[in-house]
Amino acid sequence: QGSQKRSNSTPETPQPKRAPSSRSPYGLFSPGSFSPSVTPSQKYSSRGGRGEVVASFGAVQGPAWSGRGGCAVKLFGCLEENLTKPYKFMFQKALDVREVLAGRVEELGEVLQRHHGLDGFSSATLPAQDPVTVLGQISCDGNGKLNAKSVLLVGDLEHSGGAQVPLDLSELPEYSLFPGQVVALEGTNSTGRRMVVSKLYEV
């Protein structure tokens, strides 16, 4: 038996293991075979028909509106709460946004306190062996979806200083929460690091 000659394959000049067939079925059904002459798209700046109406419905074009009698616009509420000058949306300062949200949490906390007859709120981060009632907003511990393992309570500024504490919801028979929801919770926080919730007060 004669010795078989091995192909001289080096990292600089690799040899393909299998030569491509000239009659490959993939070449017959490639996009280039169906559309061999594709005209290149025009540049955006050289396009035509800018601002031209290409389709319309109805015979009236540009109806003229006119009112009868004198009309006047009146602002209701305090002048401090109304916008009297141009306002840039989503250009608020972070501290101003936090102050508004904190005020809203306090308002809803008063509503919860009156509706459910609660005595008062405690800090969410202080260790407590006995059940305490805390106020705050529901949050998530990451960028993922909210589930039973990732629920946090962002405490109110007045009692908790805005601190976050993880929640253990295993003792609740049922609950329905969403991020940003203002709730009052009753539970124990023996270590100060996780609160075991026993009651949930919603607005």
VOLUM-59199 format. One line per field, with one value per atom (N, C-alpha, C): residue number from 0; atom name; z negated, x, y. Coordinates in pm, whole numbers. Each point is the difference from the previous one (the first is absolute). Example, Ala and Ser with C-alpha at 12.3 -4.5 7.8 and 13.67 -1.06 7.14 Angstrom:
<pts>
nr <- (0, 0, 0, 1, 1, 1)
atom <- (N, CA, C, N, CA, C)
zz <- (-780, 0, 0, 72, -6, -73)
xx <- (1319, -89, 90, -35, 82, -77)
yy <- (-569, 119, 120, 105, 119, 109)
</pts>
This chain:
<pts>
nr <- (0, 0, 0, 1, 1, 1, 2, 2, 2, 3, 3, 3, 4, 4, 4, 5, 5, 5, 6, 6, 6, 7, 7, 7, 8, 8, 8, 9, 9, 9, 10, 10, 10, 11, 11, 11, 12, 12, 12, 13, 13, 13, 14, 14, 14, 15, 15, 15, 16, 16, 16, 17, 17, 17, 18, 18, 18, 19, 19, 19, 20, 20, 20, 21, 21, 21, 22, 22, 22, 23, 23, 23, 24, 24, 24, 25, 25, 25, 26, 26, 26, 27, 27, 27, 28, 28, 28, 29, 29, 29, 30, 30, 30, 31, 31, 31, 32, 32, 32, 33, 33, 33, 34, 34, 34, 35, 35, 35, 36, 36, 36, 37, 37, 37, 38, 38, 38, 39, 39, 39, 40, 40, 40, 41, 41, 41, 42, 42, 42, 43, 43, 43, 44, 44, 44, 45, 45, 45, 46, 46, 46, 47, 47, 47, 48, 48, 48, 49, 49, 49, 50, 50, 50, 51, 51, 51, 52, 52, 52, 53, 53, 53, 54, 54, 54, 55, 55, 55, 56, 56, 56, 57, 57, 57, 58, 58, 58, 59, 59, 59, 60, 60, 60, 61, 61, 61, 62, 62, 62, 63, 63, 63, 64, 64, 64, 65, 65, 65, 66, 66, 66, 67, 67, 67, 68, 68, 68, 69, 69, 69, 70, 70, 70, 71, 71, 71, 72, 72, 72, 73, 73, 73, 74, 74, 74, 75, 75, 75, 76, 76, 76, 77, 77, 77, 78, 78, 78, 79, 79, 79, 80, 80, 80, 81, 81, 81, 82, 82, 82, 83, 83, 83, 84, 84, 84, 85, 85, 85, 86, 86, 86, 87, 87, 87, 88, 88, 88, 89, 89, 89, 90, 90, 90, 91, 91, 91, 92, 92, 92, 93, 93, 93, 94, 94, 94, 95, 95, 95, 96, 96, 96, 97, 97, 97, 98, 98, 98, 99, 99, 99, 100, 100, 100, 101, 101, 101, 102, 102, 102, 103, 103, 103, 104, 104, 104, 105, 105, 105, 106, 106, 106, 107, 107, 107, 108, 108, 108, 109, 109, 109, 110, 110, 110, 111, 111, 111, 112, 112, 112, 113, 113, 113, 114, 114, 114, 115, 115, 115, 116, 116, 116, 117, 117, 117, 118, 118, 118, 119, 119, 119, 120, 120, 120, 121, 121, 121, 122, 122, 122, 123, 123, 123, 124, 124, 124, 125, 125, 125, 126, 126, 126, 127, 127, 127, 128, 128, 128, 129, 129, 129, 130, 130, 130, 131, 131, 131, 132, 132, 132, 133, 133, 133, 134, 134, 134, 135, 135, 135, 136, 136, 136, 137, 137, 137, 138, 138, 138, 139, 139, 139, 140, 140, 140, 141, 141, 141, 142, 142, 142, 143, 143, 143, 144, 144, 144, 145, 145, 145, 146, 146, 146, 147, 147, 147, 148, 148, 148, 149, 149, 149, 150, 150, 150, 151, 151, 151, 152, 152, 152, 153, 153, 153, 154, 154, 154, 155, 155, 155, 156, 156, 156, 157, 157, 157, 158, 158, 158, 159, 159, 159, 160, 160, 160, 161, 161, 161, 162, 162, 162, 163, 163, 163, 164, 164, 164, 165, 165, 165, 166, 166, 166, 167, 167, 167, 168, 168, 168, 169, 169, 169, 170, 170, 170, 171, 171, 171, 172, 172, 172, 173, 173, 173, 174, 174, 174, 175, 175, 175, 176, 176, 176, 177, 177, 177, 178, 178, 178, 179, 179, 179, 180, 180, 180, 181, 181, 181, 182, 182, 182, 183, 183, 183, 184, 184, 184, 185, 185, 185, 186, 186, 186, 187, 187, 187, 188, 188, 188, 189, 189, 189, 190, 190, 190, 191, 191, 191, 192, 192, 192, 193, 193, 193, 194, 194, 194, 195, 195, 195, 196, 196, 196, 197, 197, 197, 198, 198, 198, 199, 199, 199, 200, 200, 200, 201, 201, 201, 202, 202, 202)
atom <- (N, CA, C, N, CA, C, N, CA, C, N, CA, C, N, CA, C, N, CA, C, N, CA, C, N, CA, C, N, CA, C, N, CA, C, N, CA, C, N, CA, C, N, CA, C, N, CA, C, N, CA, C, N, CA, C, N, CA, C, N, CA, C, N, CA, C, N, CA, C, N, CA, C, N, CA, C, N, CA, C, N, CA, C, N, CA, C, N, CA, C, N, CA, C, N, CA, C, N, CA, C, N, CA, C, N, CA, C, N, CA, C, N, CA, C, N, CA, C, N, CA, C, N, CA, C, N, CA, C, N, CA, C, N, CA, C, N, CA, C, N, CA, C, N, CA, C, N, CA, C, N, CA, C, N, CA, C, N, CA, C, N, CA, C, N, CA, C, N, CA, C, N, CA, C, N, CA, C, N, CA, C, N, CA, C, N, CA, C, N, CA, C, N, CA, C, N, CA, C, N, CA, C, N, CA, C, N, CA, C, N, CA, C, N, CA, C, N, CA, C, N, CA, C, N, CA, C, N, CA, C, N, CA, C, N, CA, C, N, CA, C, N, CA, C, N, CA, C, N, CA, C, N, CA, C, N, CA, C, N, CA, C, N, CA, C, N, CA, C, N, CA, C, N, CA, C, N, CA, C, N, CA, C, N, CA, C, N, CA, C, N, CA, C, N, CA, C, N, CA, C, N, CA, C, N, CA, C, N, CA, C, N, CA, C, N, CA, C, N, CA, C, N, CA, C, N, CA, C, N, CA, C, N, CA, C, N, CA, C, N, CA, C, N, CA, C, N, CA, C, N, CA, C, N, CA, C, N, CA, C, N, CA, C, N, CA, C, N, CA, C, N, CA, C, N, CA, C, N, CA, C, N, CA, C, N, CA, C, N, CA, C, N, CA, C, N, CA, C, N, CA, C, N, CA, C, N, CA, C, N, CA, C, N, CA, C, N, CA, C, N, CA, C, N, CA, C, N, CA, C, N, CA, C, N, CA, C, N, CA, C, N, CA, C, N, CA, C, N, CA, C, N, CA, C, N, CA, C, N, CA, C, N, CA, C, N, CA, C, N, CA, C, N, CA, C, N, CA, C, N, CA, C, N, CA, C, N, CA, C, N, CA, C, N, CA, C, N, CA, C, N, CA, C, N, CA, C, N, CA, C, N, CA, C, N, CA, C, N, CA, C, N, CA, C, N, CA, C, N, CA, C, N, CA, C, N, CA, C, N, CA, C, N, CA, C, N, CA, C, N, CA, C, N, CA, C, N, CA, C, N, CA, C, N, CA, C, N, CA, C, N, CA, C, N, CA, C, N, CA, C, N, CA, C, N, CA, C, N, CA, C, N, CA, C, N, CA, C, N, CA, C, N, CA, C, N, CA, C, N, CA, C, N, CA, C, N, CA, C, N, CA, C, N, CA, C, N, CA, C, N, CA, C, N, CA, C, N, CA, C, N, CA, C, N, CA, C, N, CA, C, N, CA, C, N, CA, C, N, CA, C, N, CA, C, N, CA, C, N, CA, C, N, CA, C, N, CA, C, N, CA, C, N, CA, C, N, CA, C, N, CA, C, N, CA, C, N, CA, C, N, CA, C, N, CA, C, N, CA, C)
zz <- (0, 0, 0, 90, 7, -105, -44, -103, 63, -71, 49, -31, 100, -15, -73, -111, -77, 58, -10, 53, -92, 58, -75, -51, -121, -58, -120, 1, -110, -45, -119, -43, 96, 70, 94, 127, 45, 123, -31, -64, -33, 125, -1, 110, -44, 81, -38, -3, -96, -12, 115, 47, 111, 100, 122, 103, 30, 14, 30, 139, 10, 127, 90, 128, 94, 26, -28, 21, -136, -78, -132, 15, -68, 11, -69, -91, -70, 93, 99, 93, 91, 27, 90, -67, -133, -72, -88, 35, -76, 39, -86, 35, 127, 25, 120, 129, -6, 121, 35, -100, 27, 36, -56, 28, 35, 120, 35, 24, 44, 29, -99, -111, -104, 10, 15, 9, -139, -19, -132, -42, -130, -52, 6, 23, 7, -139, -3, -128, -56, -130, -65, 38, 16, 30, 143, 91, 140, 35, -99, 29, 56, 70, 58, -65, 26, -53, -148, -54, -143, -32, -95, -39, 95, 92, 99, -53, 22, -40, 101, -43, 91, -6, -107, -12, -90, 34, -81, 4, -98, -9, -24, 82, -14, 92, 19, 93, -69, -134, -70, -36, 44, -29, -85, -116, -86, -45, -78, -45, -92, 11, -84, -122, -117, -125, -53, -45, -56, -118, -101, -118, -9, -77, -20, -142, -13, -133, -53, -114, -61, -93, 11, -85, -81, -122, -87, -73, -19, -70, -143, -92, -142, -67, -80, -72, -135, -32, -129, -94, -129, -99, -33, -84, -40, 115, 2, 108, -10, -122, -16, 61, 9, 52, 151, 64, 144, 73, 123, 83, 65, -28, 57, 96, 26, 94, 69, 110, 73, -91, 25, -90, 84, -29, 72, -68, 73, -56, -12, -110, -30, -15, -36, -28, -148, -85, -141, -66, -109, -79, -82, -24, -71, -142, -66, -136, -2, 103, 7, 23, 86, 25, -127, -72, -124, -104, -5, -97, 32, 129, 40, -31, 31, -28, -150, -78, -145, -54, 54, -42, 36, 118, 39, -90, -39, -90, -135, -49, -128, 10, 113, 17, 1, 76, 4, -133, -74, -132, -96, 8, -84, 36, 130, 43, -53, 8, -54, -151, -67, -145, -43, 71, -35, 41, 117, 52, -83, -38, -73, -152, -46, -144, -60, 67, -50, -99, -101, -104, 53, 61, 51, 71, 64, 77, -71, 19, -58, 111, -39, 96, 54, 131, 62, -21, -44, -10, -143, -100, -138, -41, -69, -46, -94, 25, -83, -17, -124, -28, 5, -38, 3, 136, 41, 128, 0, 107, 18, 135, 16, 125, 67, 126, 74, 126, 55, 121, 104, 126, 104, 136, 95, 138, 35, 80, 47, 108, -8, 99, 29, 100, 40, -29, -35, -36, 121, 119, 120, 118, 121, 122, 54, -69, 48, -38, 22, -33, -150, -48, -142, -31, -96, -46, -151, -57, -146, -66, 74, -58, 18, 83, 33, -46, -94, -43, -109, 18, -98, -42, -119, -46, -18, 74, -17, -100, -122, -107, 25, -65, 15, -65, 41, -50, -147, -43, -136, -105, 23, -103, 32, 130, 37, 73, 34, 70, 141, 61, 137, 11, -112, 3, 59, 58, 61, -90, -2, -77, 80, 14, 70, -78, 75, -62, 17, -106, 2, -2, 113, 16, -17, -60, -8, -95, -97, -95, 48, 113, 52, 81, -23, 78, 146, 28, 138, 3, 116, 17, 149, 35, 138, -7, 42, -14, 135, 10, 119, -44, 75, -38, -4, -106, -19, -83, -36, -78, -143, -51, -137, -89, -99, -88, -143, -91, -141, -38, -65, -34, -150, -49, -139, -4, -78, -7, -100, -3, -92, 78, -58, 61, -109, -35, -117, 19, 123, 26, 58, 47, 66, 146, 51, 139, 87, -58, 76, -85, 64, -73, 42, -99, 24, -13, 113, 5, -45, -90, -46, 47, 26, 50, 105, 96, 110, 6, -12, 7, 130, 86, 127, -1, 95, 12, 53)
xx <- (84, -84, 88, -30, 76, -47, 94, -35, -82, -109, -86, 64, -6, 60, -98, 44, -84, 11, -110, 0, 80, 75, 85, -86, -52, -88, 68, 20, 63, -96, 22, -87, 2, 117, 5, -78, 2, -69, -90, -116, -88, -68, -18, -68, -142, -100, -137, -19, -81, -21, -82, -94, -83, -14, 30, -8, -146, -35, -139, -39, -118, -48, -42, 30, -37, -149, -68, -144, -74, 32, -63, -144, -95, -139, -24, 91, -21, 21, 86, 22, -118, -79, -114, -113, -9, -110, 49, 108, 50, -76, -1, -69, 54, 130, 56, -51, -37, -51, -140, -78, -136, -2, 88, 3, 142, 45, 139, 23, -100, 18, -81, 60, -65, 50, -92, 39, 30, 110, 32, -99, -29, -96, 58, -88, 44, 30, 84, 33, -120, -4, -115, -10, 115, -4, -46, 15, -37, -135, -83, -130, -93, -103, -96, -136, -87, -135, -9, 88, -4, -120, -81, -117, -117, 7, -106, -107, -127, -111, -16, 16, -8, -135, -77, -132, -86, -127, -92, -138, -81, -135, -96, -103, -97, 32, -100, 15, 43, -16, 32, 148, 70, 142, 20, 58, 31, -122, -90, -119, 37, -76, 23, -90, 58, -75, -22, -121, -32, -96, 17, -84, -99, -105, -102, 8, 0, 6, 142, 16, 132, 29, 118, 42, 122, 6, 113, 42, 130, 56, 29, -48, 17, 74, 101, 78, -64, -21, -56, 112, -22, 99, 92, 102, 96, 92, 44, 90, 135, 40, 130, 0, -119, -7, -21, -27, -23, 125, 15, 113, -32, 80, -22, 110, 98, 108, 43, 78, 42, 71, -27, 47, 60, 123, 67, -33, -69, -41, 122, 8, 107, 136, 1, 125, 8, -77, -1, 129, 33, 114, -40, 98, -29, -51, 55, -44, -144, -37, -138, -97, 38, -85, -17, 110, -8, -89, 9, -82, -148, -35, -140, -49, 81, -39, -14, 90, -9, -128, -37, -125, -121, 5, -113, -9, 113, -1, -59, 34, -55, -152, -47, -145, -73, 51, -64, 14, 108, 15, -107, -34, -108, -133, -23, -123, -7, 110, 5, -22, 58, -11, -145, -70, -139, -92, 25, -90, 6, 121, 17, 11, -5, 7, 134, 110, 133, 46, 76, 48, 110, 100, 112, 98, 98, 99, 134, 74, 133, 104, 125, 108, 6, 28, 4, 133, 102, 134, 42, -71, 39, -42, 85, -40, -119, -98, -122, -46, -8, -50, -152, -65, -146, -46, -122, -50, -9, 49, -5, -65, -49, -62, 90, 33, 90, -71, 51, -56, 111, -32, 99, -54, 92, -33, 60, -73, 49, 104, 110, 106, 55, 89, 62, 150, 60, 142, 93, -52, 84, -79, 54, -66, -95, -12, -87, -145, -82, -141, -21, -108, -32, -59, 61, -53, 10, -41, -7, 138, 107, 136, 68, -54, 70, -75, -94, -80, 74, 11, 60, -103, 19, -80, 93, -27, 74, -78, 53, -72, -17, -98, -24, 113, 12, 110, -18, -124, -24, 39, -34, 25, 120, 20, 106, 115, -10, 109, 23, -101, 15, 83, 25, 81, -81, 71, -61, 16, -103, 6, -70, 62, -67, -121, -98, -125, -13, -49, -33, -152, -59, -145, -57, 76, -44, -119, -20, -110, -131, 4, -123, -79, -130, -79, -12, -9, -6, 46, 52, 46, 13, -8, 18, 72, 126, 85, 58, 36, 69, 103, 107, 102, -57, 33, -50, -126, -59, -123, 28, -82, 13, -85, 62, -68, 45, -81, 36, 6, 107, 23, 12, -48, 20, 79, 106, 83, 111, 88, 113, 130, 97, 132, 104, 21, 84, 145, 52, 141, 21, -106, 14, 37, 12, 41, -110, -101, -111, -126, -107, -127, -95, -51, -99, -138, -70, -127, -112, -85, -116, -132, -1, -121, 41, -89, 23, -119, 29, -105, 18, -102, 5, -94, 22, -86, -136)
yy <- (-119, 119, 124, 92, 124, 99, 79, 100, 111, 36, 107, 135, 89, 131, 93, 55, 90, 141, 72, 137, 90, 90, 90, 116, -16, 102, 61, 130, 74, 109, 58, 111, 118, 18, 112, -30, -125, -40, -118, 25, -113, -55, -131, -67, -32, 31, -35, -150, -45, -144, -55, 79, -46, 113, -27, 103, 31, 129, 33, -47, -52, -50, 115, -14, 105, 3, -111, -8, 5, 98, 12, 49, -66, 46, 134, 39, 127, 119, -13, 110, 25, -105, 17, 78, -10, 64, 116, 61, 114, 126, 102, 124, 66, -17, 60, -63, -129, -65, 47, 37, 48, 148, 80, 144, 41, -34, 31, 149, 74, 142, 82, 32, 79, 143, 93, 141, 52, 70, 54, 107, 7, 96, 141, 96, 139, 53, 101, 61, 75, 10, 63, 148, 66, 144, 28, -96, 24, -59, -27, -58, 108, -42, 93, -13, 98, -5, 25, 85, 28, 88, -41, 76, -11, -90, -14, -96, 36, -85, -112, -123, -114, -68, 19, -60, 86, 10, 80, -63, 32, -54, 115, 10, 108, 117, 86, 112, 128, 11, 123, 0, 103, 14, 124, -15, 114, 76, -59, 73, 115, 107, 118, -8, 19, -7, 141, 25, 131, -20, 82, -9, 114, -18, 101, 53, 129, 59, 5, 62, 11, -116, -56, -111, 41, -45, 31, -127, -16, -115, 40, -82, 29, -115, 32, -99, -25, -125, -38, -40, 22, -38, 115, -29, 102, 35, 125, 41, -69, -37, -67, -139, -64, -135, -5, 114, 4, 46, -46, 40, 133, 102, 132, 41, -87, 32, -128, 11, -121, -100, -125, -107, -111, -39, -108, -133, -84, -128, -92, -75, -95, 68, 130, 68, 39, -72, 33, -49, 64, -44, -122, -87, -125, 26, 103, 30, 52, 77, 48, -115, -94, -116, -82, -19, -78, 69, 133, 73, -13, 4, -15, -141, -101, -138, -25, 58, -17, 64, 115, 63, -84, -63, -85, -124, -56, -116, 39, 120, 45, 19, 56, 18, -133, -96, -131, -73, 27, -60, 50, 129, 52, -64, -22, -65, -143, -73, -136, -2, 97, 4, 26, 89, 28, -115, -57, -103, -129, -40, -126, 20, 124, 25, -37, 34, -34, 106, -44, 91, 92, -57, 78, -91, 59, -76, 1, -109, -14, -7, -7, -13, -143, -11, -132, -71, 71, -60, -30, 53, -27, -140, -75, -135, 7, -87, -1, -143, -44, -135, -5, 109, 7, 54, -31, 52, 152, 61, 144, 29, 122, 43, 102, -24, 88, 46, 112, 60, 12, -26, 13, -38, -8, -35, -135, -79, -128, 23, -75, 11, -139, -9, -126, 8, -113, 0, 1, 2, 4, 50, -28, 42, -105, -112, -107, 24, -102, 10, -17, 60, -8, -136, -71, -128, -5, -114, -11, 11, -27, 3, 135, 88, 125, 124, -14, 114, 78, 130, 89, 104, 54, 113, 119, 107, 126, 83, 10, 68, 149, 60, 143, 78, 128, 82, 38, 17, 49, -103, -128, -102, -89, -31, -96, 65, 128, 67, -49, -62, -50, -127, -67, -123, -116, -96, -117, -121, -83, -124, -110, -118, -111, -49, -49, -48, -150, -65, -142, -10, -42, -4, -140, -91, -140, -18, 91, -15, 62, 72, 60, -103, -13, -96, 40, 130, 48, 145, 41, 137, 28, 128, 45, 134, 2, 118, 40, 127, 50, 104, 19, 98, 142, 72, 134, 10, -114, 0, 45, 90, 48, -89, -63, -93, 23, -49, -9, -147, -40, -140, -16, -114, -38, -128, -3, -119, 17, -100, 1, 7, 68, 16, -22, -127, -31, 38, -9, 31, 138, 64, 129, -11, -124, -20, -59, -59, -59, 6, 44, 15, -111, -73, -106, 64, 9, 73, -92, 50, -75, 61, 132, 67, 103, 18, 95, 95, 130, 102, 77, -4, 70, 118, 92, 118, -45)
</pts>
